[in-house]
Amino acid sequence: MVLKTFGWSFAVTALGLVAAVLFGGWTAFGIVAILSILEISLSFDNAVVNAGILKKMNAFWQKIFLTIGILIAVFGMRLVFPVVIVAVSASMGPIEAVKLALNDKDQYQQLVTDAHPSIAAFGGMFLLMIFLDFVFEDRDIKWLGWLERPLAKLGKIDMLSVCIALIVLLVSAMTFAKSAHQHGGTHADKAETVLISGVGGLITYLIVGGLSSYFENKLEEEEEREHEAEEEAKAKGKQVSLIQLSGKAAFFMFLYLEVLDASFSFDGVIGAFAVTNDIVLMALGLGIGAMYVRSLTVYLVRQGTLDDYVYLEHGAHYAIGALAAVLLITIQYEIHELITGSIGVLLIGASFWSSVRRNKRLAAEEGSGSDDKAEVPSGV
């Protein structure tokens, strides 16, 4: 099971490390290995959230996620995205941006760093909306009941998550503008860009998430009609053919997954510049890490881990909320990547431990119930 799921990740790791040695020797080998570990640690919560969505998709779309999806993740977000950011922010063509990335690495790094506020605003708002919509939903299973119960009650207010997200964005942009003004207006012109980027992240979430939810509901309606038809046929002693479900639901969930992965990858791409400004080594290291995140997502789905450890999804969404906060804070202040990665790992680890304790408690209660029944005489 492990080899089948992680086989491609192992193969890509071997090829990537060999390519690193050929490209830059053993120093490049060490840099690529560090970047791979960095990407995996920063994106473990991404895998858990992805698994919650991917388990709703059939085997075909799971394969699409591992093929076309990984191409988008590795080449799109880890290689093309930084180049596009430089091209847009510096008002240059993509070819010139590639030449700059290969020939003038320091200038390339500086341009990406300058574009960080707008990147962080977009990704931060997208992830913040995911977190808010999760905690405002009334769920049967609650991890931190003392917090989730009152939040679920507040969630009954229409558009509350959108209002909170816009308030957070407005405060972030105003704080950034004030700080820029105090420092001589160096970044004053970027405060408006931050605001526009944040609104773009919000709009992207509302469009993609809304379409995904709409078609997911359509899929559930089709499944209900199919089930009713089967029950009616069984009652009459007849056979019924299965209803072909529309692929639109899976497509928009796939699109939602890709945008989600893009938002998660922002911190990894920006954090990679703390290790190297070589775009080739960056693409190799982050690409290897992205492969493991993809494989881990499928592994969680096939093993039914989210069903066995019910609080994992909660921990992952709290990690999303923490990452959203980190991204929005880094619009103005610098936060070390170790802190960013540690928060997600700690939250998911805590939710996993809580799930283990819950399973043990339920097993003990079931065992105690069985013993009580065994002690009751059969005639009573």
C-alpha positions, 0 to 999 in steps of 0.5 A: 500500500505504501509503495503503491501510493508513494512510489512516484514520490520516491522516484521523483525524489531520487531523480530530483536529488540526482539532478541537483548533484549534476546541476550544482554538486553536493551543496545543491543536493543538501539545499534540495533536501532541505527545501523538500523537508520544508515543503512537507512540514509546511503543507501537512495540513494541506494534505489533511484538508485535501483528503477531506475533499478528495474522498468525495471524488471517484477513482478517475478524479483521484488519478487526475489529481495525482497527474494533471494536478501534480503538474499544476502544483510542481511546474505551475506553483513552484516554477512558473508562479514565481516567474509570473510574479516577477514579470507582473510586478516588474512589468517585464515579459515572461522571457525576460523574467526567466533570464533574470531568474537564471542570470541575476538571482539577487535581483530576482529574489528582491522582486519576489520579496517586493511582491510578497505583500500582495501575494500574502493578502491574496492567499491569506484571505482565501485561507481565512475564508476556508477557516471561518466557514469551517468554524461557523458551521454547526457540526455533529462532531466538535473538537474544542466544544467550548469554542466551536459551539458559540461559533456555530451559533454565530454562524447562523448570521448570514455573510458573517464570514465575509464581513469578518474577512473584509474587516481583517483585510481593511485593518491589514491594509490600513496598518500597512499603509500607516507603517509605510507612511511612517517609514517615508512612504517607501511602500505607500503605493503598495497598500492599495495593491494589498487591498485589491489582492485581498479582495481578489482572494476573497472573490476567488474563494466565493466563486470557486467554493460556491461552484464546488458546493453547488455541484456537490449538492447536485451530486448528492441529489442525484445519489439520493434519486439513485438510491430511491430508484434502487429501493423502488426497484427492489420492492417490485423485484426489478433491476435498475441501471445506475444513474450516470453522475455529472462530472461537473461536481468533481471538476469544480471540486478539483478546481477548488483543490488546485486553488487551495493548494496554490494558497498553501504553497505561497508560504513555501515559495516565499520561505524557500528564498531563505534557503536559496534564490536559485530557481532551479534548486527551488523548483526541484526541492519544492516539487519533491515536497509537493509530490509527497503532499499529493501522495499523503493526501491519497494515502489518507483517503484510501486508509480512511484515516479521517474517518478513524481520527475524526478530529484531524480535519478540525486540527487541519482547519485550525492550522489553516486559520493560523497560516492565514493569520501568519500570511496577513501578518507577514504583509508588514512583519517577518515571521520565521518559516520554522514558526509557520511550519511548527504551528500547523504540525502542533495543531494537527498533532494535538487533534490526532492525539485527541482522536486517539484518546476518543477512540480509546474511550469509545472502545472502553465504553463498548467493552464495558457495555458488552460486559454488563450485558453478559452479566444479565441472566438470560431470563431477566 
